[in-house]
Amino acid sequence: MSSSEVPVTFECEGETLLGIVHVPDGLPAASRGVLAMPAGGPQYRGGCCRQLLFLGRRLAAAGTPVMRFDYRGIGDGSGDFVGFTDTEADIRAAIDTFRATVPGLSEIVLWGGCDAASASMIHAWKLPGVTGLALGNPYVHTEETGEQAMVKHYYLQRLREPVFWKKVFSLRFNPLPALATVGRVLKRKLSPRTQIAAVAPRDDVDGLPYPLRMRVGMERFNGHMLMLMSGRSIVSKEFDELVAAEPAWSSALNQCKSFTRHDLPEADQAFSTIAARDEVIDIARDWLQGLPPPRDAD
């Protein structure tokens, strides 16, 4: 199936943003579309390794409209970048433009990786019409989660590599920083863990640490979720460590109408190989096609 690529400009709090809408040709108006958000760096609407471009073209060819866009201050967006935690206004403006460009859209799925996945978790519950999230390797980095993931998924692996021991015995490796990190991780494990207070449904969470805002966002989100996790990403390991350490996280994810997870053992953080990129897009296409029909669909 062919598709058209429609450039759009739109306003967000006095700044001008640019997007590209991929519209399937020769079909009745679609009721569900995908809003693809840039991430990591930050990037721009093409995505790392042009992943969002390929995503838009392939999903549109399968019948799903896609819009990819620049936030304020990145790509061709004017103004200053406000940071992924404060992009609600940008996403709202993009959704309005997407709907105006593709009449008949009643449901939106947010697509994002890394800190775009984090932004989706924070804001999705507040955005009318957002009924799905397709997220890759959500970013939850703190000193604690970073060090824990590093010890478990990097240092322990290094101990099994002959090249590591060659460096040790040839005195080309300074173990002190690594030992200090291991010591901090062990100290935290042996110390009583501080319990994070529950957040009431109407509490304002804007001033809280962003990983907690993500968790609260998932507690308040009542939609479908696809999670894509890379085996060679320390970011994905950090997220899994956080979920394993805090039962409230598992509870939050289980509140989705449906939760589907796919692990790609050989993929890196950005799904940067052609094989990983194609697999991610195929998984997303099949997941979208398997969702319940939009509410206003026949």
Secondary structure, 3 states (H helix, E strand, C coil): CCEEEEEEEEEECCEEEEEEEEEECCCCCCCEEEEECCCCCCCCCCCHHHHHHHHHHHHHHCCCCEEEECCCCCCCCCCCCCCHHHCHHHHHHHHHHHHHHCCCCCEEEEEEECHHHHHHHHHHHHCCCEEEEEEECCCCCCHHHHHHHHHHHHHHHHCCCHHHHHHHHCCCCCCHHHHHHHHHHHHHHHCCCCCCCCCCCCCCCCCCCHHHHHHHHHHHCCCEEEEEEECCCHHHHHHHHHHHHCHHHHHHHCCCCEEEEEEECCCCCCCCCHHHHHHHHHHHHHHHHHCCCCCCCC
